[in-house]
C-alpha cells in the first residue's frame, strides 16, 4: 500500500484510503476472527469432538466482543 504524508483517510494509491493505526487494528481483529471461524469449520468437517469445535467458536465470539472504536 502506498503511504501518504497527509491526513489518515486521504485517498491514496489503489486501495483508496491510507490505513491508520485504527484501520490496522480493525483489520487484524477481522482476520483473527476469520481464521478462528475457518478453524472451527475444519475441525467440524474433520469429525473432531464437538468440544474441540466449540473451542474455536468461543474464540470467534471472544474476538467479536473486543471493543473497537466506532470512529475507526
N, C-alpha and C positions, 0 to 999 in steps of 0.2 A: 504494500500500500504506500502511496506517495504521502509524504508528510508535508504539512503546510505550516508556515511560520505564523499564520494568523490565528484567529479565534477557533476553538473547537466548534464543529458544526458547519464550518465554511466549506462549500463544495470544493472537492479536490480529487483529481485522478479518476480512475474508472470505478471506484467504489462509491462515489457520490459525496461522502462526508468524511471528515477527519475524525477518527475514533479517539476520544479522550480516555482518561483512566476509568470513568464510569462505563463507557462502552465496552472496554476490555473486560471489566468485571462481569457485566451482564452476559457477554458472550461466553466467558469462562463458565459461569453458572449454567447457562443453557447447554453447553457442550457436555458438562459433567452430568447433568440431568439426562441428556440423550444417551450417554454411554451407559448409565445405570439402567435405563429402560431397555436398551439392547441386551445388556447382560441378563436382565430378568427374562426376556424372551428366549435367549439362547438356553438358559437353564431350564425353562419350561419345555421347550422343544426337545431338549436332550433327555427329558424324563427324570430330571433330578427331583428329589423330595421337595414338597411344597414349602417347607421351612427355608430351603435354600433360595427358592424363587422369591419368597416373602422378604428375605434379606435385601435383595436388590430393589424390590418395590418400596420397601421402607426407606432406602437410600434416595429414591426418586422423590418421595414425599418430603424427606428432610431437606432436599435441595429446593423444593418449591416453597418451603416455609421460611427460607432465609430471606430476611428483609432486603429489598433493593430500592434505592432512592427513586421515586417515580419521576424525578426531574431528569433522569438519565436517558 
